[in-house]
Amino acid sequence: MTYSHNPEGFIISEIEQGQILFENKQLDEEYNAAVKRLRIRKLTAMSLQKKFIIFIKAGFNHIIPKGLDHILFVLGLFFSSIYFRQLLLQVTAFTFAHSITLVLSANGIINIQANIVEPLIAISIVWIAIENCLFKNPPKWRWIIVFIFGLLHGLGFASVLNNYGLPNENFISLLLSFNVGVELGQISVLIIAFLLLKLFFKKKWNSKKLRLFMSICIGVIGAFWVIERIFQ
C-alpha cells in the first residue's frame, strides 16, 4: 500500500504500523529516534492546515477506535449519573486535568514510564465502576477523583503524542489540535452511548439496574487490565 498521495496517512501509518523492534535496546532507541526526526521533518514541510488535520485525527483515533481504556472510563462517568449537569462537571474536570498533564509531558516537564501509568489508568476504571455500584448518585467528591484520574489519562495521551513528534514552530497549536481530537472522541463516545441506550432500551435506558450492570461489566474489564498490565 502506498501513501505517496496522502502524506497524512503515510505519517500515521508509519507510527501505528511501521515500527520495527530490535533486540538490542540501544539500537532500538537510536532507530526510533531517527524515524521520529524524519517524521518531524516531513511534518515541517507540510502546510499548517494539513498538520492540524493529522493531529486532530491522531487525537480522535486514540479514543475511537484505539483507546478502549479511555472509552470505558468515559462510559463509567456516563453510567454514574442520569443528570446532564453532574456528567458535564465530571467530563469537564477530566478534560481540564488531562490537558494539564498532556502539556507538561509534551514539554518534558514530567515523564513517567508507561509501565506505571498504564496500570494506574486501569485502576481508575475500576474505581469509577465501584463508586457507581456503591453510591446511588455520584458522591460530592467525585469531580476531584475524576480530576486526579484525568491527570493519569493525560500522561497516556502524551505517550502517543510523543511518538508523533511535534515540530517546534507549531508546538502549541498542534498540541491543542491533538487535544481537540481527543475531546471530539470523548464527546462522540457519550453521544453514541446515549443514542444506543435510547434505541435499545427506550424508556428504561436510565434504570438503576442497567447502570449497575454496565458498571459491573466496566469494572470487571478494568480489573483484568490491572492484572494484565502489572504482570506483562
C-alpha positions as CSV (number, residue, x, y, z in Angstrom):
1,M,0.0,0.0,0.0
2,T,1.3,3.4,-0.9
3,Y,0.7,6.8,0.8
4,S,2.5,8.9,-1.8
5,H,-0.6,11.0,-2.4
6,N,-1.7,11.1,1.2
7,P,1.1,12.3,3.4
8,E,-1.1,12.5,6.4
9,G,-2.0,8.8,6.1
10,F,1.6,8.0,5.5
11,I,2.8,9.5,8.7
12,I,0.1,8.0,10.8
13,S,0.8,4.6,9.2
14,E,4.5,4.9,10.0
15,I,3.7,5.5,13.6
16,E,1.0,2.9,14.2
17,Q,2.1,0.1,11.9
18,G,5.7,0.7,10.8
19,Q,7.6,0.4,14.0
20,I,10.5,-2.1,14.0
21,L,11.7,-3.7,17.2
22,F,15.3,-4.7,17.8
23,E,16.6,-7.0,20.5
24,N,19.4,-4.5,21.2
25,K,17.8,-1.8,23.3
26,Q,20.3,0.9,22.3
27,L,19.9,0.1,18.6
28,D,16.1,0.1,19.0
29,E,16.2,3.6,20.7
30,E,18.5,5.0,18.0
31,Y,16.4,3.7,15.2
32,N,13.1,5.0,16.6
33,A,14.8,8.4,17.3
34,A,15.9,8.6,13.7
35,V,12.5,7.7,12.4
36,K,10.9,10.3,14.7
37,R,13.3,13.0,13.4
38,L,12.3,12.0,9.8
39,R,8.6,12.3,10.7
40,I,9.1,15.8,12.2
41,R,10.9,16.9,9.0
42,K,8.0,15.7,6.9
43,L,5.5,17.5,9.1
44,T,7.6,20.7,9.0
45,A,7.3,20.6,5.2
46,M,3.5,20.4,5.3
47,S,1.1,23.2,5.4
48,L,-0.3,24.2,8.7
49,Q,-3.8,23.0,7.7
50,K,-2.6,19.5,6.9
51,K,-0.7,19.4,10.2
52,F,-3.9,20.4,12.0
53,I,-5.8,17.6,10.3
54,I,-3.1,15.0,11.2
55,F,-3.1,15.8,14.9
56,I,-6.9,16.1,15.2
57,K,-7.2,12.7,13.6
58,A,-4.5,11.3,15.9
59,G,-6.3,12.6,19.0
60,F,-9.6,11.2,17.8
61,N,-8.2,7.9,16.8
62,H,-6.6,7.5,20.2
63,I,-10.1,7.5,21.6
64,I,-12.0,5.8,18.8
65,P,-11.2,3.1,18.0
66,K,-7.9,2.6,19.7
67,G,-8.5,3.9,23.2
68,L,-10.7,1.3,24.7
69,D,-9.5,2.0,28.2
70,H,-10.3,5.7,27.8
71,I,-13.7,4.8,26.3
72,L,-14.5,2.6,29.3
73,F,-13.5,5.4,31.7
74,V,-15.8,7.9,29.9
75,L,-18.6,5.3,29.9
76,G,-18.1,4.8,33.6
77,L,-18.8,8.5,34.0
78,F,-21.8,8.3,31.8
79,F,-23.3,5.4,33.8
80,S,-22.7,7.2,37.1
81,S,-25.5,9.7,36.7
82,I,-28.5,10.4,34.5
83,Y,-28.2,14.1,35.2
84,F,-26.6,16.1,32.5
85,R,-25.2,18.8,34.9
86,Q,-23.4,16.2,37.0
87,L,-22.0,14.4,34.0
88,L,-20.9,17.7,32.5
89,L,-19.0,18.6,35.7
90,Q,-17.2,15.3,35.7
91,V,-16.3,15.4,32.0
92,T,-15.1,19.0,32.3
93,A,-12.8,18.0,35.3
94,F,-11.5,15.1,33.3
95,T,-10.8,17.3,30.2
96,F,-9.1,20.0,32.2
97,A,-6.9,17.5,34.1
98,H,-5.7,15.5,31.1
99,S,-5.0,18.7,29.3
100,I,-2.6,19.8,32.1
101,T,-0.5,16.7,32.1
102,L,-0.6,16.5,28.3
103,V,1.0,19.9,28.1
104,L,3.5,19.2,30.9
105,S,4.6,15.9,29.5
106,A,4.8,17.1,25.9
107,N,7.2,19.9,27.2
108,G,9.3,17.3,29.0
109,I,8.4,18.8,32.5
110,I,7.1,15.4,33.7
111,N,8.0,12.0,32.4
112,I,6.5,8.8,34.0
113,Q,7.1,5.4,32.5
114,A,4.2,3.7,30.7
115,N,4.6,0.6,32.9
116,I,3.5,2.8,35.8
117,V,0.9,4.9,34.0
118,E,-1.0,2.1,32.2
119,P,-1.9,0.0,35.3
120,L,-3.0,3.2,37.1
121,I,-5.3,4.1,34.2
122,A,-6.9,0.6,34.5
123,I,-7.3,1.2,38.3
124,S,-9.1,4.4,37.6
125,I,-11.7,2.5,35.5
126,V,-12.2,0.0,38.4
127,W,-12.5,2.8,40.9
128,I,-15.2,4.6,39.0
129,A,-17.1,1.4,38.4
130,I,-17.0,0.6,42.2
131,E,-18.3,4.0,43.1
132,N,-21.1,3.6,40.6
133,C,-22.1,0.4,42.3
134,L,-21.8,1.7,45.9
135,F,-23.5,5.1,45.6
136,K,-27.0,5.9,44.3
137,N,-25.7,9.2,43.0
138,P,-22.1,10.4,42.4
139,P,-20.5,11.5,45.7
140,K,-19.8,15.2,46.1
141,W,-16.0,14.5,45.8
142,R,-16.4,12.6,42.5
143,W,-15.2,15.5,40.4
144,I,-11.9,15.6,42.5
145,I,-11.4,11.9,41.9
146,V,-12.1,12.3,38.2
147,F,-9.7,15.3,38.0
148,I,-6.9,13.1,39.6
149,F,-7.6,10.3,37.2
150,G,-7.7,12.7,34.3
151,L,-4.1,13.6,35.2
152,L,-3.2,10.0,34.7
153,H,-5.0,9.7,31.4
154,G,-3.2,12.8,30.2
155,L,0.1,11.0,30.6
156,G,-1.3,8.2,28.5
157,F,-2.3,10.7,25.8
158,A,1.2,12.3,25.9
159,S,2.9,9.0,25.3
160,V,1.1,8.7,21.9
161,L,1.7,12.4,21.1
162,N,5.4,11.9,21.8
163,N,5.6,9.1,19.2
164,Y,4.3,11.5,16.6
165,G,6.8,14.2,17.3
166,L,5.9,17.9,17.4
167,P,7.6,20.5,15.1
168,N,8.9,23.3,17.3
169,E,7.4,26.1,15.2
170,N,3.9,24.7,15.6
171,F,4.3,23.1,19.0
172,I,1.4,24.7,20.9
173,S,-1.1,24.8,18.0
174,L,-0.5,21.1,17.2
175,L,-0.7,20.1,20.8
176,L,-4.1,21.8,21.0
177,S,-5.2,20.2,17.8
178,F,-4.4,16.7,19.3
179,N,-6.4,17.7,22.4
180,V,-9.3,18.8,20.2
181,G,-9.3,15.4,18.6
182,V,-9.3,13.7,22.0
183,E,-12.3,15.8,23.1
184,L,-14.2,15.1,19.9
185,G,-13.6,11.4,20.5
186,Q,-14.9,11.6,24.1
187,I,-18.0,13.6,23.1
188,S,-18.7,11.0,20.3
189,V,-18.5,8.2,22.9
190,L,-21.1,9.9,25.1
191,I,-23.4,10.7,22.2
192,I,-23.2,7.1,20.8
193,A,-23.8,5.6,24.2
194,F,-26.8,7.8,24.7
195,L,-28.3,7.0,21.3
196,L,-27.7,3.2,21.6
197,L,-29.3,3.0,25.0
198,K,-32.3,5.1,23.9
199,L,-32.6,2.9,20.8
200,F,-32.4,-0.5,22.5
201,F,-33.8,0.2,26.0
202,K,-36.1,3.2,25.2
203,K,-37.8,4.3,28.5
204,K,-35.6,2.1,30.6
205,W,-32.3,3.3,29.4
206,N,-31.6,5.2,32.7
207,S,-32.8,2.5,35.0
208,K,-30.7,1.7,38.1
209,K,-30.4,-2.0,37.2
210,L,-29.0,-1.2,33.8
211,R,-26.5,1.3,35.2
212,L,-25.4,-1.2,37.9
213,F,-25.0,-4.0,35.3
214,M,-23.0,-1.8,32.9
215,S,-20.8,-0.5,35.8
216,I,-20.0,-4.1,36.9
217,C,-19.0,-5.0,33.4
218,I,-16.8,-2.0,33.1
219,G,-15.2,-2.8,36.5
220,V,-14.5,-6.4,35.6
221,I,-12.8,-5.4,32.3
222,G,-10.8,-2.8,34.2
223,A,-9.7,-5.3,36.9
224,F,-8.5,-7.7,34.1
225,W,-6.4,-4.9,32.6
226,V,-4.9,-4.0,36.0
227,I,-3.6,-7.6,36.4
228,E,-2.5,-7.8,32.8
229,R,-0.6,-4.6,32.8
230,I,1.1,-5.2,36.2
231,F,2.4,-8.6,35.2
232,Q,3.0,-8.2,31.5
